[in-house]
């Protein structure tokens, strides 16, 4: 079939009609040679996709060329095309990513769709012979993430995960310094996502979808159900999907995936944790969101636990801003025998002794989106995936740690404060973490009688098979029922 291309006017003219043609994944193709130019396409150009456009254009000196964009929202597409026209950039415009994958001129696809599309879009892309940069988390569930790893290996495509901290040389240096034992053994690796998330509001029924959005394509693998959210600023579709289980993974899989990845990096773990539990809730307001805004996830690795904390409420009821712990709000803390190390941002770390005295700073000379995409280009040109700073295997493992933590929460039950206290007292690092969470809720005048917390079960996993042991309710959430024709293949 001949690929249909759109300019800005024709895209808007056709935006009200769905696409019924199925995309048939290719099983073989001639080996591509990148030559001097790597033609790049960005899928999803509303939020993160704008950054993807930016880092593609920033890597012109390495031979990257922005050649196409794909978007299901006609207004967003129109705005991006106008932006690019003003910058003297002429690109092809696609509404359906399946048509883009048929474009033999495209060498690299970057994916900045909502989470529920990440794995399937990337699998289709590598099957079509494209190299991929896929946003975090790389998956919406554990199984499809592993399927993406299999596809990348089978078709020998480079797949870079959008965890750009992996391209920060300062953090890399700090990881090696800790792993060399300079602060003794790691006792706890801790990730923090203390990021204010106000209520998204509440509606009393289904909300109409704007006609300029192709909702069938937007929903893709997820159920085609009416929207039940309508943020005054973002509307019924954009951004707040993060807090709806059909599409997002909460702040654990939104912002927290970065910190989960860095914490696992410090630990040096290359498999899912053999034991995980979670507790928390959506507290402080009643809205249309489903995911917790306050959460603890405890991964029981043998060497040391990886503990993750999500806090979506401000510092206190009277004081805005973000809470913090040891100088970090969105970051990582590595507690060791001889002190601790704090990673408070995307590019630097500081080590302290037991008394809190600064020992050493690690600052990045190279970091950020531009460097991370440049790293993908280097790997493509060298034909060596070992060059990738965030190969898809790394992205899958860190994303899956978010998913397994959420699974424990989702199958949990409400618990009393006494039950919660008795439980965390038996867990390494659990009591201290829980008590600080309680103080934060008290500072926000949140009553556990009004907002009871959920305690998830301790789930044991076989890291080799990536399935839980003896809990079928948990195993059921390792994947999802896919909506045809948007189905992640059993055999990639």
Residue pairs with C-beta under 8 A, 6 or more apart in sequence:
1 21
1 102
3 99
3 102
3 103
4 99
5 92
5 93
5 94
6 14
6 92
6 93
6 94
6 95
7 81
7 93
8 77
8 78
8 81
8 82
8 85
8 93
11 74
11 77
11 78
11 81
11 93
11 95
12 74
12 77
12 78
12 212
14 95
15 74
15 77
15 95
15 211
15 212
15 214
16 211
16 212
18 214
18 216
18 217
19 95
19 96
19 98
19 99
19 214
19 217
21 98
22 98
22 485
23 98
23 101
23 102
23 124
23 485
25 123
25 124
25 127
25 128
25 489
26 127
26 128
26 129
27 127
29 128
29 129
32 107
32 129
34 63
34 107
34 380
34 381
36 63
37 63
37 64
37 65
38 62
38 63
38 64
38 65
38 107
38 108
38 377
38 380
39 65
39 67
39 68
39 105
39 106
39 107
39 108
40 56
40 64
40 65
40 66
40 67
40 68
40 106
40 107
40 108
40 109
40 110
41 66
41 67
41 68
41 69
41 70
41 92
41 94
41 100
41 103
41 106
41 108
41 109
41 110
42 49
42 52
42 53
42 56
42 66
42 68
42 69
42 70
42 109
42 110
42 112
43 49
43 69
43 70
43 71
43 97
43 100
43 109
43 110
43 111
43 112
43 113
43 121
44 70
44 71
44 111
44 112
44 113
44 114
44 117
45 52
45 53
45 69
45 70
45 71
45 76
45 77
45 80
45 112
46 71
46 73
46 76
46 238
47 112
47 238
47 239
48 112
48 135
48 162
49 69
49 71
49 80
49 110
49 112
50 80
51 112
51 369
52 110
52 112
52 133
53 66
53 69
53 80
53 84
54 369
55 369
55 370
55 372
55 373
56 64
56 65
56 66
56 110
56 373
57 66
57 87
57 89
58 370
58 373
59 370
59 373
59 374
59 377
62 374
62 377
62 378
63 377
64 108
64 373
64 377
66 84
66 89
66 91
67 91
67 92
67 105
67 106
68 91
68 92
68 93
68 94
68 100
68 103
68 106
69 77
69 80
69 81
69 84
69 91
69 92
69 93
69 94
70 93
70 94
70 95
70 96
70 97
70 100
71 77
71 80
71 93
71 95
72 95
72 96
72 213
72 214
72 217
72 218
73 212
73 213
73 214
73 218
73 237
73 238
74 95
74 212
74 213
75 210
75 212
77 93
77 95
81 91
81 93
84 90
84 91
92 103
94 100
94 103
95 214
95 217
96 217
97 121
97 124
98 124
100 106
100 109
101 109
101 124
101 125
101 127
101 128
101 130
102 128
106 130
107 130
107 131
107 380
108 130
108 131
108 132
108 133
108 376
108 380
109 121
109 122
109 125
109 130
109 131
109 132
109 133
110 132
110 133
110 134
110 373
111 117
111 118
111 121
111 122
111 125
111 132
111 133
111 134
111 135
112 135
113 121
113 135
114 218
114 241
114 247
114 248
115 137
115 139
115 140
115 241
115 242
115 247
115 248
115 249
115 253
116 140
116 220
116 221
116 222
116 241
116 246
116 247
116 248
117 220
117 221
118 134
118 135
118 137
118 138
118 139
118 140
119 138
119 139
119 140
119 144
119 145
119 147
119 148
119 488
120 144
120 220
120 221
120 482
120 486
120 487
120 488
121 134
122 132
122 134
122 138
122 148
122 151
122 152
122 159
122 392
123 147
123 148
123 151
123 488
123 489
123 492
125 132
125 157
126 132
126 151
126 152
126 155
126 157
126 159
127 151
127 155
127 492
129 155
129 157
130 157
131 157
131 158
131 159
131 376
131 380
132 152
132 157
132 158
132 159
132 160
132 392
133 159
133 160
133 162
133 373
133 376
134 148
134 159
134 160
134 161
134 162
134 392
134 395
135 162
136 161
136 162
136 163
136 253
136 257
136 258
136 261
136 395
136 398
136 399
137 145
137 249
137 253
137 257
137 395
137 398
137 399
137 402
137 403
138 145
138 148
138 161
138 392
138 395
138 396
138 399
139 145
139 148
139 396
139 399
139 400
139 403
140 221
140 247
140 249
140 480
141 403
141 477
141 478
141 479
141 480
142 272
142 400
142 403
142 404
142 466
142 478
142 479
143 466
143 478
143 479
143 488
144 479
144 480
144 488
145 395
145 396
145 399
145 400
145 403
146 396
146 400
146 466
147 488
147 489
147 492
148 159
148 392
148 396
149 392
149 393
149 396
150 492
151 157
151 492
152 158
152 159
152 392
154 492
158 376
158 379
158 380
158 385
158 388
159 388
159 391
159 392
159 395
160 372
160 373
160 375
160 376
160 379
160 388
160 389
160 390
160 391
160 392
161 390
161 391
161 392
161 394
161 395
161 398
162 372
162 390
162 395
163 257
163 258
163 261
163 390
163 394
163 395
163 398
164 346
164 367
164 368
164 369
164 371
164 372
164 390
165 171
165 258
165 261
165 262
165 346
165 347
165 367
166 172
166 261
166 265
166 372
166 389
166 390
166 394
167 366
167 367
167 368
167 371
167 372
167 375
167 389
167 390
168 346
168 347
168 364
168 366
168 367
168 368
168 371
169 364
169 365
169 366
169 367
170 347
170 348
170 349
170 362
170 363
170 364
170 365
170 367
171 262
171 265
171 343
171 347
171 348
171 349
171 362
171 364
171 367
173 362
174 341
174 343
174 349
174 351
174 362
175 265
175 266
177 351
177 360
177 362
178 186
178 266
178 334
178 336
178 341
178 351
179 266
179 268
182 338
182 351
183 334
183 336
183 337
183 338
183 339
183 340
183 341
183 351
184 336
184 337
184 338
184 339
185 303
185 304
185 336
185 337
186 266
186 267
186 303
186 304
186 334
186 335
186 336
187 304
187 335
187 336
187 337
187 429
188 304
188 305
188 306
188 307
188 333
188 334
188 335
188 428
188 429
189 263
189 264
189 266
189 267
189 304
189 305
189 306
189 307
189 332
189 333
189 334
189 335
190 263
190 306
190 307
190 308
190 309
190 332
190 333
190 334
190 335
190 429
190 433
191 256
191 259
191 260
191 262
191 263
191 306
191 307
191 308
191 309
191 331
191 332
192 259
192 308
192 309
192 325
192 328
192 329
192 330
192 331
192 332
192 333
193 251
193 252
193 255
193 256
193 259
193 308
193 309
193 310
193 311
193 330
194 309
194 310
194 311
194 322
194 323
194 324
194 325
194 329
194 330
195 251
195 255
195 311
195 312
195 322
195 329
195 330
196 312
196 313
196 314
196 320
196 321
196 322
197 243
197 251
197 293
197 312
197 313
198 285
199 285
199 286
199 287
199 289
200 229
200 231
200 240
200 243
200 287
200 288
200 289
201 229
201 230
201 231
201 232
201 287
201 288
202 286
202 287
202 288
203 228
203 229
203 230
203 288
205 228
206 226
206 227
206 228
207 226
207 227
207 228
207 229
207 230
207 236
208 236
209 215
209 227
209 236
209 237
210 235
210 236
210 237
213 237
215 224
215 237
216 224
218 237
219 225
219 483
220 483
220 486
221 480
221 482
221 483
221 486
221 487
221 488
222 246
222 247
222 480
222 483
223 246
223 483
224 483
225 246
227 236
227 237
228 288
229 236
229 240
229 244
229 288
229 289
230 236
230 288
231 238
231 239
231 240
234 240
240 288
240 289
241 247
241 248
242 248
242 249
242 250
242 251
242 254
242 291
243 250
243 288
243 289
243 290
243 291
244 288
244 289
244 290
244 291
245 290
245 291
245 410
248 254
248 291
249 291
249 402
249 403
249 406
250 291
250 292
250 293
250 295
250 310
250 406
251 291
251 293
251 295
251 310
251 312
252 260
252 291
252 295
252 297
252 308
252 310
252 402
252 405
252 406
253 399
253 402
253 403
253 406
255 330
256 308
256 310
256 402
257 398
257 399
257 402
258 346
259 308
259 330
259 331
259 332
260 306
260 308
260 398
260 401
260 402
261 390
261 394
261 395
261 398
262 332
262 343
263 306
263 308
263 332
263 334
264 306
264 397
264 398
264 401
266 332
266 334
266 341
267 301
267 303
267 304
267 306
269 301
269 303
269 306
269 397
270 397
271 397
271 463
271 464
272 397
272 400
272 401
272 404
272 461
272 463
272 466
273 299
273 300
273 301
273 306
273 401
273 404
273 461
273 463
274 300
274 301
274 302
274 460
274 461
274 462
274 463
275 299
275 300
275 458
275 459
275 460
275 461
276 297
276 298
276 299
276 300
276 401
276 404
276 405
276 408
276 458
276 459
276 461
277 297
277 298
277 408
277 427
277 455
277 456
277 457
277 458
277 459
278 295
278 296
278 297
278 298
278 405
278 406
278 408
278 409
278 412
278 456
279 295
279 296
279 409
279 412
279 415
279 420
279 423
279 424
279 434
279 453
279 454
279 455
279 456
280 292
280 294
280 295
280 296
280 310
280 409
280 453
280 454
281 292
281 293
281 294
281 295
281 451
281 452
281 453
281 454
282 289
282 290
282 291
282 292
282 293
282 294
282 451
283 293
283 294
283 313
283 441
283 446
283 451
283 453
284 293
284 294
284 312
284 313
284 444
284 446
284 451
291 406
292 310
292 409
292 454
293 310
293 311
293 312
293 313
294 310
294 311
294 312
294 313
294 437
294 440
294 441
294 453
295 308
295 309
295 310
295 405
295 409
296 307
296 308
296 309
296 310
296 430
296 433
296 434
296 437
297 307
297 308
297 310
297 401
297 402
297 405
297 406
297 408
297 409
298 305
298 306
298 307
298 308
298 427
298 429
298 430
298 433
299 305
299 306
299 307
299 308
299 401
299 404
299 405
300 428
305 427
305 428
305 429
306 401
307 429
307 430
307 433
308 405
309 325
309 433
309 437
311 323
311 437
311 440
313 440
313 441
313 444
313 446
314 320
314 321
314 322
314 323
314 444
315 321
315 322
315 323
315 443
316 443
316 444
317 443
317 444
317 445
322 329
322 330
323 329
323 440
323 443
325 333
325 436
326 333
326 340
326 342
327 342
327 344
327 350
328 342
328 343
328 344
329 344
330 344
330 345
331 342
331 343
331 344
331 345
332 342
332 343
333 340
333 341
333 342
333 343
334 340
334 341
334 343
338 353
338 354
339 351
339 352
339 353
339 354
339 359
340 351
340 352
341 349
341 350
341 351
341 352
342 349
342 350
342 352
343 349
344 350
346 367
346 368
347 363
347 364
347 367
347 368
348 361
348 362
348 363
348 364
349 361
349 362
350 358
350 360
350 361
350 362
351 358
351 359
351 360
351 361
351 362
352 358
352 359
353 359
372 389
372 390
375 387
375 388
375 389
376 388
378 387
379 385
379 387
379 388
385 391
400 466
403 478
404 459
404 461
407 456
407 459
407 468
407 474
407 477
407 478
408 456
408 457
408 458
408 459
408 474
409 454
409 456
410 456
410 477
411 456
411 457
411 471
411 473
411 474
411 477
412 454
412 455
412 456
412 457
413 454
413 455
414 452
414 453
414 454
414 455
415 423
415 452
415 453
415 454
415 455
416 452
417 438
417 448
419 455
420 434
420 453
420 455
421 431
421 434
423 430
423 455
424 430
424 431
424 433
424 434
425 431
441 448
457 471
457 474
459 468
459 471
459 474
460 468
460 469
460 470
460 471
461 467
461 468
461 469
462 468
462 469
466 478
467 475
467 478
468 474
468 475
468 478
482 488
